[in-house]
Amino acid sequence: MTVRLGERAYEVVAIPSMDSLALRVRLRVQHQGRTFIDTLNLYADRARLVAVARLAKLFGPAVTKEQIEADLFAVIDAVEASSRTPATTGPVEDDMSQEDQAQALALLTDPDLAGRVQNDITAMGVVGEDLSKLLVYIVATSRRTDEPLALVVVSRSSAGKSYEVQQVCELIPPEDHLPYTRVSAKAFFHDEPDRLRHKLISIEEAGGMEEASYALRVMLSNQMLRNLTTITDPVDGRHKAQENVVYGPVALIVTTTQELDYETLSRAFVISIDESVEQTERIHQIQRQGRTRTGLSRQIKRQETIKTHRNAQRLLKALRVVNDFAPHLRFPKGTVRLRREHKKYLALIDAVTFLFQFQRKRGVHEEDGQSVEYVETDFPDIDLANRLMVASLRQARDEMNTTTRDLLTLIRGMLTKKADGEDITQLRFTRRELREHTEWSDHPMRECLEKLEMLEYVHAISGSTGKEYVYTLSPDHRLAMGMDRSVEEEIRELGLIGSEELRKRHPSRPKP
């Protein structure tokens, strides 16, 4: 920035510093054809005195030391005022053309908004995974709410988890999305106070967040980081304590090939990618289609889809969510972890309502002279949240991780193909058969089989070092997997209450 004071022009270029007690700049001062250039800390009294003396000597008697000293304080005031002014990081509503705004509003007011989101993500190349990709979208949208969500997507390498997340995140305005490959242990603690506020953070592999996992857990729980460190005062050289506060809240999406630590998982939804043969065939089909004229057309339309969704996200207003159904909802309570799952469930309903705000009843709440705008949760929001909650709740209620559950699913699929009408629990299979069917490497497959044995979902018939291992599938595996049950049946089994029962309790509830 340039600050003009009389005939003097002070050009200031900020130098990034982790020390909040320093204001390091490159300073260029011009006066009557003479130029002064130096790098200094404007907050340091000694540095300013040296600069004042040199400037007074350079400019001669026409400019006094008192004037120059007053100039430097005016420069400090201008810099500080500039840093307090929030930067505009992306287009706002007024910057959209009428056509762009109309398209964004058409999306947000579409009665089948959830289906529209799923179809648009499919058109971007993510086939299948209807509920999981919708959950990714809603988690990303939740960054704008009071309680943003976190999501961990788990699968083996090459299953497509990173691709799915990347495509969905393309629909989020870039000014609201912070994608990282790796984050160091102290990076977030020393961040700018408001840079993370209501942002979506995505980390491609969990290994990239290993050092920063503590900071992210605290941010998800407390919506802020408060860091106290020791620094050296640049003026007197003494050690001082310095506090740095970084504000949230943030939404978080992480992909990983292995389960994260319990503390992180308990704060996030956990879903896995479909690794079935049928899903692989769907992926192959869309990959082949990408080489055709249809694929070319899809790529051309892709940018328009991204533009519409980004603009729609920008039109979403930061409204509070009021859920008058909350006292009547039910939730399983078998384990301590379900306390956090219940909180995530309520936040998920809020996020769904927030996305549908252009189709829901709005109001203004007056309290102690303050006005707060809000949007009300409606029956469809509960039903959609229930469907999205099923997979994560199953994960929270038992001891089986996602990879082990995936292997159990693959075992069942393999045996179903060879059953020919027989009961699949009466069939035997070997490690070699399973390895050839799943194309898994031996080590992760053996680890998951041992876990399934311990939980008594798979029985070892024979096997030892140097001999063939033979297994059967326990009839109890259906209980663990929720096999042969629809999403609606699983919702009922979990005890979640849906719109049908809620309508009986709220018969006069008006339509949105």
C-alpha positions as CSV (number, residue, x, y, z in Angstrom):
1,M,0.0,0.0,0.0
2,T,1.0,3.6,-0.4
3,V,0.4,6.3,2.2
4,R,0.8,9.9,1.1
5,L,1.5,12.5,3.7
6,G,2.0,16.0,2.3
7,E,4.8,15.7,-0.3
8,R,6.0,12.4,1.2
9,A,4.9,9.0,-0.2
10,Y,5.4,6.0,2.0
11,E,5.2,2.7,0.0
12,V,4.8,-0.3,2.3
13,V,5.2,-4.0,1.4
14,A,4.4,-6.4,4.3
15,I,6.8,-9.1,5.1
16,P,5.1,-12.2,6.6
17,S,6.0,-12.9,10.2
18,M,4.8,-15.5,12.7
19,D,5.4,-12.9,15.5
20,S,2.3,-10.9,16.2
21,L,4.4,-8.3,18.1
22,A,6.3,-7.5,14.9
23,L,5.2,-5.5,11.9
24,R,8.0,-6.2,9.5
25,V,7.8,-4.2,6.2
26,R,9.9,-3.1,3.3
27,L,9.6,0.7,3.4
28,R,10.2,3.0,0.4
29,V,9.9,6.8,1.1
30,Q,10.0,9.4,-1.7
31,H,10.3,13.1,-1.2
32,Q,11.4,15.8,-3.7
33,G,13.2,13.3,-5.9
34,R,15.0,11.6,-3.0
35,T,14.3,7.9,-2.1
36,F,14.8,6.0,1.1
37,I,14.6,2.2,1.2
38,D,14.9,-0.1,4.2
39,T,13.5,-3.2,5.9
40,L,12.3,-2.7,9.5
41,N,9.9,-3.7,12.2
42,L,7.6,-0.7,12.6
43,Y,6.5,-1.9,16.1
44,A,10.1,-1.8,17.3
45,D,10.9,1.6,18.9
46,R,14.6,1.3,18.3
47,A,14.1,0.5,14.6
48,R,11.8,3.5,14.2
49,L,14.3,5.9,15.8
50,V,17.0,4.7,13.5
51,A,14.7,5.2,10.5
52,V,13.6,8.7,11.6
53,A,17.3,9.8,12.0
54,R,18.2,8.5,8.6
55,L,15.2,10.1,6.9
56,A,15.7,13.4,8.6
57,K,19.3,13.4,7.4
58,L,18.3,12.5,3.9
59,F,15.5,15.0,3.5
60,G,17.3,17.9,5.2
61,P,15.7,20.7,7.3
62,A,12.5,20.8,5.2
63,V,11.2,17.8,7.2
64,T,11.7,17.6,10.9
65,K,12.2,14.4,13.0
66,E,8.9,15.1,14.7
67,Q,7.1,15.1,11.3
68,I,8.8,11.9,10.2
69,E,8.0,10.2,13.5
70,A,4.3,11.3,13.2
71,D,4.4,9.9,9.6
72,L,5.5,6.5,10.7
73,F,2.8,6.2,13.3
74,A,0.3,7.3,10.5
75,V,1.7,4.5,8.3
76,I,1.2,2.0,11.2
77,D,-2.4,3.1,11.7
78,A,-3.0,2.7,7.9
79,V,-1.5,-0.8,7.8
80,E,-3.5,-1.9,10.9
81,A,-6.7,-0.5,9.5
82,S,-6.1,-2.4,6.2
83,S,-5.5,-5.7,8.0
84,R,-8.8,-5.3,9.9
85,T,-10.7,-4.9,6.7
86,P,-11.9,-8.4,5.5
87,A,-10.7,-9.3,2.0
88,T,-13.2,-10.2,-0.6
89,T,-12.0,-13.7,-1.7
90,G,-14.6,-14.5,-4.3
91,P,-17.6,-13.3,-6.2
92,V,-20.7,-12.2,-4.2
93,E,-24.3,-12.1,-5.2
94,D,-24.0,-8.6,-6.7
95,D,-21.1,-9.8,-8.9
96,M,-23.2,-12.5,-10.5
97,S,-25.0,-11.9,-13.8
98,Q,-28.8,-12.2,-13.7
99,E,-28.6,-15.4,-15.7
100,D,-26.0,-17.0,-13.3
101,Q,-28.1,-16.0,-10.3
102,A,-31.3,-17.4,-11.9
103,Q,-29.6,-20.7,-12.6
104,A,-28.3,-20.9,-9.0
105,L,-31.7,-20.1,-7.6
106,A,-33.3,-22.7,-9.9
107,L,-31.0,-25.3,-8.3
108,L,-31.7,-24.2,-4.7
109,T,-35.4,-24.2,-5.2
110,D,-35.6,-27.5,-7.1
111,P,-38.0,-29.7,-5.0
112,D,-35.7,-32.6,-5.8
113,L,-32.5,-30.8,-4.8
114,A,-30.9,-33.9,-3.3
115,G,-31.5,-35.8,-6.5
116,R,-30.2,-32.9,-8.5
117,V,-27.0,-32.9,-6.5
118,Q,-26.6,-36.6,-6.9
119,N,-27.2,-36.4,-10.7
120,D,-24.8,-33.5,-11.1
121,I,-22.0,-35.3,-9.3
122,T,-22.7,-38.4,-11.4
123,A,-22.4,-36.3,-14.5
124,M,-19.0,-35.2,-13.3
125,G,-17.9,-38.9,-13.4
126,V,-18.7,-40.2,-9.9
127,V,-21.0,-43.2,-10.6
128,G,-22.9,-45.1,-7.9
129,E,-22.3,-44.1,-4.3
130,D,-25.5,-42.1,-4.3
131,L,-25.8,-41.6,-0.5
132,S,-22.1,-41.2,0.1
133,K,-21.5,-38.5,-2.5
134,L,-24.6,-36.6,-1.2
135,L,-23.1,-36.9,2.3
136,V,-19.8,-35.4,1.1
137,Y,-21.7,-32.5,-0.5
138,I,-23.7,-31.8,2.7
139,V,-20.6,-32.0,4.9
140,A,-18.9,-29.5,2.6
141,T,-22.0,-27.2,2.7
142,S,-22.1,-27.5,6.5
143,R,-19.0,-25.2,6.7
144,R,-21.4,-22.3,6.7
145,T,-23.4,-23.5,9.7
146,D,-22.7,-23.0,13.4
147,E,-21.7,-26.7,13.8
148,P,-19.9,-27.9,10.7
149,L,-19.4,-31.6,10.1
150,A,-16.4,-33.8,9.6
151,L,-16.1,-36.8,7.3
152,V,-13.6,-39.6,6.9
153,V,-13.8,-41.7,3.7
154,V,-12.1,-45.1,4.1
155,S,-11.2,-47.6,1.4
156,R,-8.3,-49.5,-0.1
157,S,-5.9,-47.8,-2.5
158,S,-7.3,-47.2,-6.0
159,A,-10.9,-47.6,-4.9
160,G,-11.8,-44.0,-6.0
161,K,-12.3,-42.3,-2.6
162,S,-10.0,-39.3,-3.4
163,Y,-11.6,-38.9,-6.9
164,E,-15.1,-38.8,-5.4
165,V,-14.1,-36.2,-2.8
166,Q,-12.2,-34.1,-5.3
167,Q,-15.1,-34.0,-7.7
168,V,-17.6,-32.9,-5.0
169,C,-15.2,-30.3,-3.7
170,E,-15.0,-28.8,-7.2
171,L,-18.6,-27.7,-6.6
172,I,-17.6,-25.6,-3.5
173,P,-16.4,-22.0,-4.1
174,P,-12.6,-22.0,-4.1
175,E,-12.5,-19.1,-1.6
176,D,-14.2,-21.4,0.9
177,H,-12.1,-24.5,0.2
178,L,-8.6,-25.2,1.6
179,P,-7.2,-28.4,0.1
180,Y,-4.0,-29.7,1.6
181,T,-1.7,-32.6,0.9
182,R,0.1,-32.3,4.2
183,V,-0.2,-30.1,7.3
184,S,2.6,-29.7,9.9
185,A,2.0,-30.1,13.6
186,K,1.9,-26.4,14.5
187,A,0.7,-24.9,11.2
188,F,-2.9,-24.3,12.3
189,F,-1.9,-23.0,15.7
190,H,0.1,-20.2,14.1
191,D,-2.5,-19.4,11.4
192,E,-4.2,-16.0,10.9
193,P,-7.1,-15.5,13.4
194,D,-9.9,-15.6,10.9
195,R,-8.5,-17.4,7.8
196,L,-10.1,-20.8,8.7
197,R,-13.5,-19.5,9.9
198,H,-16.3,-21.3,8.1
199,K,-13.9,-23.0,5.6
200,L,-13.8,-26.5,4.2
201,I,-10.5,-28.2,4.8
202,S,-9.8,-31.3,2.7
203,I,-6.8,-33.6,3.2
204,E,-6.1,-36.1,0.5
205,E,-4.6,-38.8,2.6
206,A,-4.7,-39.2,6.4
207,G,-0.9,-39.5,6.5
208,G,-0.8,-35.8,5.5
209,M,-2.7,-34.8,8.7
210,E,-1.0,-37.1,11.1
211,E,1.0,-34.4,12.8
212,A,-1.9,-31.9,12.8
213,S,-4.5,-34.4,14.0
214,Y,-4.6,-32.9,17.5
215,A,-5.1,-29.4,16.2
216,L,-7.9,-30.5,14.0
217,R,-9.6,-32.5,16.7
218,V,-9.5,-29.5,19.0
219,M,-10.8,-27.2,16.3
220,L,-13.7,-29.6,15.5
221,S,-14.7,-29.8,19.2
222,N,-14.0,-26.2,20.4
223,Q,-14.2,-24.3,17.2
224,M,-11.0,-22.5,18.0
225,L,-7.3,-23.0,18.8
226,R,-5.7,-21.0,21.6
227,N,-1.9,-21.3,21.6
228,L,0.6,-19.9,24.1
229,T,4.2,-19.7,23.1
230,T,7.4,-18.0,24.2
231,I,8.9,-15.3,22.0
232,T,11.9,-12.9,22.2
233,D,10.9,-9.3,22.4
234,P,12.6,-7.5,19.5
235,V,13.1,-4.3,21.6
236,D,14.6,-5.5,24.9
237,G,15.6,-9.1,24.0
238,R,13.6,-10.6,26.9
239,H,11.4,-13.7,26.7
240,K,7.7,-13.1,26.7
241,A,4.6,-15.2,26.5
242,Q,2.5,-14.7,23.4
243,E,-1.1,-15.9,22.9
244,N,-2.4,-16.7,19.4
245,V,-6.0,-17.5,18.8
246,V,-7.3,-19.1,15.6
247,Y,-11.0,-19.1,15.1
248,G,-13.2,-21.7,13.4
249,P,-15.5,-23.4,12.9
250,V,-14.4,-25.6,10.0
251,A,-15.7,-28.5,8.1
252,L,-13.2,-31.3,7.5
253,I,-13.0,-34.1,4.9
254,V,-10.2,-36.7,5.0
255,T,-9.6,-39.7,2.8
256,T,-7.6,-42.7,4.1
257,T,-6.6,-46.3,3.4
258,Q,-6.6,-47.2,7.0
259,E,-8.6,-46.4,10.1
260,L,-7.7,-43.2,12.0
261,D,-7.3,-43.0,15.7
262,Y,-10.5,-43.3,17.8
263,E,-10.5,-39.7,19.0
264,T,-10.5,-38.4,15.4
265,L,-13.1,-41.0,14.2
266,S,-15.5,-40.2,17.0
267,R,-15.7,-36.6,15.8
268,A,-16.5,-37.5,12.2
269,F,-18.8,-39.4,10.0
270,V,-17.1,-42.5,8.6
271,I,-18.1,-44.0,5.3
272,S,-16.4,-46.5,2.9
273,I,-16.3,-46.7,-0.8
274,D,-18.2,-49.4,-2.7
275,E,-15.5,-51.9,-3.7
276,S,-17.9,-54.5,-5.3
277,V,-17.4,-56.0,-8.8
278,E,-20.6,-54.3,-9.9
279,Q,-19.2,-50.8,-8.9
280,T,-16.0,-51.5,-10.7
281,E,-17.9,-52.3,-13.9
282,R,-19.9,-49.0,-13.5
283,I,-16.6,-47.2,-13.2
284,H,-15.1,-48.9,-16.3
285,Q,-18.2,-48.0,-18.3
286,I,-18.0,-44.3,-17.5
287,Q,-14.3,-44.3,-18.1
288,R,-14.8,-45.8,-21.6
289,Q,-17.7,-43.4,-22.2
290,G,-15.3,-40.5,-21.4
291,R,-13.5,-41.3,-24.7
292,T,-16.6,-40.8,-26.8
293,R,-18.5,-37.8,-28.0
294,T,-20.8,-38.2,-25.1
295,G,-17.8,-37.9,-22.8
296,L,-16.7,-34.8,-24.6
297,S,-20.2,-33.3,-24.2
298,R,-20.0,-34.1,-20.5
299,Q,-16.7,-32.4,-20.1
300,I,-18.1,-29.2,-21.8
301,K,-21.1,-29.2,-19.5
302,R,-19.0,-29.9,-16.4
303,Q,-17.8,-26.3,-16.1
304,E,-21.3,-25.0,-16.3
305,T,-22.3,-27.5,-13.5
306,I,-19.4,-26.3,-11.3
307,K,-20.3,-22.7,-11.9
308,T,-23.9,-23.2,-11.0
309,H,-23.2,-25.0,-7.8
310,R,-20.5,-22.5,-6.7
311,N,-22.9,-19.7,-7.2
312,A,-25.7,-21.6,-5.4
313,Q,-23.3,-22.0,-2.4
314,R,-22.6,-18.3,-2.4
315,L,-26.3,-17.5,-2.3
316,L,-26.8,-19.6,0.8
317,K,-27.4,-17.1,3.7
318,A,-25.7,-17.7,7.1
319,L,-29.0,-18.4,8.9
320,R,-29.5,-20.2,12.2
321,V,-31.4,-23.4,12.1
322,V,-34.4,-24.1,14.4
323,N,-35.5,-27.7,14.8
324,D,-38.7,-27.9,16.8
325,F,-38.8,-31.6,16.1
326,A,-35.6,-32.2,18.1
327,P,-37.4,-33.1,21.5
328,H,-39.4,-35.8,19.7
329,L,-36.4,-37.5,18.0
330,R,-35.0,-40.9,19.1
331,F,-31.5,-42.2,18.9
332,P,-29.7,-45.4,19.9
333,K,-27.8,-45.3,23.2
334,G,-25.9,-48.5,23.6
335,T,-22.4,-47.1,23.8
336,V,-20.7,-44.0,25.1
337,R,-19.6,-43.1,21.6
338,L,-23.2,-42.6,20.6
339,R,-23.3,-39.4,22.7
340,R,-21.1,-37.8,20.1
341,E,-23.0,-39.6,17.3
342,H,-26.2,-38.0,18.5
343,K,-24.7,-34.6,18.4
344,K,-23.5,-35.2,14.9
345,Y,-27.0,-36.5,13.9
346,L,-28.5,-33.2,15.1
347,A,-25.9,-31.2,13.2
348,L,-26.5,-33.3,10.1
349,I,-30.2,-32.3,10.2
350,D,-29.2,-28.7,10.6
351,A,-26.9,-29.0,7.5
352,V,-29.7,-30.5,5.4
353,T,-32.1,-27.7,6.5
354,F,-29.4,-25.1,5.7
355,L,-29.0,-26.5,2.2
356,F,-32.8,-26.4,1.6
357,Q,-33.2,-22.9,3.1
358,F,-34.8,-21.5,0.0
359,Q,-37.6,-24.2,0.4
360,R,-38.1,-23.9,4.1
361,K,-40.0,-21.5,6.4
362,R,-37.9,-18.6,7.6
363,G,-38.3,-16.3,10.5
364,V,-36.8,-13.7,12.8
365,H,-36.3,-14.2,16.5
366,E,-36.2,-11.1,18.8
367,E,-34.3,-11.4,22.1
368,D,-33.0,-8.6,24.3
369,G,-33.0,-6.2,21.4
370,Q,-31.2,-8.5,19.0
371,S,-32.7,-10.0,15.9
372,V,-31.6,-13.4,14.6
373,E,-32.8,-14.8,11.3
374,Y,-33.5,-18.5,11.2
375,V,-34.7,-21.3,9.0
376,E,-37.0,-24.1,10.2
377,T,-36.4,-27.8,9.9
378,D,-39.2,-29.7,8.1
379,F,-40.2,-33.3,7.8
380,P,-38.1,-34.1,4.6
381,D,-34.9,-32.9,6.3
382,I,-35.4,-35.5,9.0
383,D,-35.9,-38.3,6.5
384,L,-32.9,-37.4,4.4
385,A,-30.7,-37.1,7.5
386,N,-31.9,-40.5,8.7
387,R,-30.8,-42.1,5.4
388,L,-27.4,-40.5,5.5
389,M,-26.9,-41.5,9.1
390,V,-27.4,-45.2,8.7
391,A,-23.9,-46.2,7.6
392,S,-22.1,-44.1,10.1
393,L,-24.3,-45.3,13.0
394,R,-23.6,-48.9,12.1
395,Q,-19.9,-48.1,12.3
396,A,-20.2,-46.5,15.7
397,R,-22.2,-49.4,17.2
398,D,-19.8,-52.3,16.6
399,E,-16.1,-53.1,16.8
400,M,-15.7,-53.8,13.1
401,N,-13.7,-51.3,11.1
402,T,-14.6,-50.3,7.5
403,T,-12.0,-52.4,5.8
404,T,-13.0,-55.5,7.7
405,R,-16.6,-54.9,6.9
406,D,-15.7,-54.6,3.2
407,L,-14.0,-58.0,3.3
408,L,-17.0,-59.6,4.9
409,T,-19.1,-58.1,2.1
410,L,-16.7,-59.5,-0.5
411,I,-16.8,-63.0,1.1
412,R,-20.5,-63.0,1.0
413,G,-20.5,-61.9,-2.7
414,M,-18.0,-64.6,-3.6
415,L,-20.0,-67.4,-1.9
416,T,-23.3,-66.2,-3.3
417,K,-21.9,-66.6,-6.8
418,K,-20.8,-70.2,-6.2
419,A,-23.8,-71.2,-4.0
420,D,-26.2,-72.3,-6.8
421,G,-29.1,-72.4,-4.4
422,E,-27.2,-73.7,-1.4
423,D,-26.9,-72.0,1.9
424,I,-23.8,-69.9,1.7
425,T,-22.9,-70.5,5.3
426,Q,-22.5,-74.2,4.4
427,L,-19.8,-73.5,1.7
428,R,-16.1,-73.5,2.4
429,F,-13.5,-71.2,1.0
430,T,-9.7,-70.8,1.2
431,R,-7.4,-67.9,1.6
432,R,-6.2,-68.4,-2.0
433,E,-9.8,-68.3,-3.4
434,L,-10.5,-65.2,-1.4
435,R,-7.3,-63.5,-2.5
436,E,-8.0,-64.2,-6.2
437,H,-11.6,-63.0,-5.9
438,T,-10.8,-59.8,-4.0
439,E,-7.4,-59.1,-5.6
440,W,-6.3,-57.9,-2.1
441,S,-2.7,-58.4,-1.0
442,D,-2.1,-61.1,1.5
443,H,-1.2,-59.1,4.6
444,P,-4.3,-56.8,4.9
445,M,-6.6,-59.8,4.0
446,R,-5.1,-62.0,6.8
447,E,-5.5,-59.1,9.3
448,C,-9.2,-58.7,8.4
449,L,-9.8,-62.4,8.5
450,E,-8.3,-62.6,12.0
451,K,-10.6,-59.8,13.1
452,L,-13.6,-61.6,11.6
453,E,-12.6,-64.8,13.3
454,M,-12.3,-63.0,16.7
455,L,-15.8,-61.5,16.2
456,E,-17.1,-65.0,15.2
457,Y,-18.4,-63.9,11.8
458,V,-16.0,-66.3,10.1
459,H,-15.0,-69.8,11.3
460,A,-11.6,-71.4,10.5
461,I,-12.2,-75.1,9.7
462,S,-8.5,-75.9,9.2
463,G,-5.2,-74.4,8.5
464,S,-1.7,-73.9,9.9
465,T,1.8,-72.9,8.7
466,G,2.5,-74.7,5.4
467,K,-1.1,-76.0,5.1
468,E,-4.2,-74.7,3.5
469,Y,-6.5,-72.4,5.5
470,V,-10.2,-73.2,5.1
471,Y,-13.1,-71.1,6.4
472,T,-16.9,-70.9,6.5
473,L,-19.1,-67.9,6.9
474,S,-21.1,-67.7,10.2
475,P,-24.9,-67.3,10.0
476,D,-24.4,-64.4,12.4
477,H,-22.7,-62.3,9.7
478,R,-26.1,-61.1,8.6
479,L,-26.6,-59.3,11.9
480,A,-23.2,-57.5,11.5
481,M,-23.8,-56.4,8.0
482,G,-27.4,-55.6,7.9
483,M,-27.6,-57.9,4.9
484,D,-30.9,-58.2,3.0
485,R,-32.3,-55.1,4.7
486,S,-33.2,-51.9,3.0
487,V,-32.1,-48.5,4.3
488,E,-35.6,-47.9,5.6
489,E,-35.4,-51.2,7.6
490,E,-32.1,-50.3,9.0
491,I,-33.5,-46.9,10.1
492,R,-36.3,-48.6,11.9
493,E,-33.9,-51.1,13.5
494,L,-31.7,-48.2,14.8
495,G,-34.8,-46.6,16.3
496,L,-34.6,-43.3,14.3
497,I,-37.9,-41.6,14.0
498,G,-39.0,-40.5,10.6
499,S,-41.5,-38.0,9.1
500,E,-44.5,-40.5,9.2
501,E,-44.4,-40.7,13.0
502,L,-43.5,-37.0,13.4
503,R,-46.5,-36.0,11.4
504,K,-48.8,-37.8,13.8
505,R,-47.3,-35.7,16.6
506,H,-47.5,-32.5,14.5
507,P,-50.7,-32.8,12.4
508,S,-51.0,-29.1,11.9
509,R,-47.5,-28.5,10.7
510,P,-47.8,-26.3,7.6
511,K,-46.0,-27.1,4.4
512,P,-42.8,-25.1,3.7
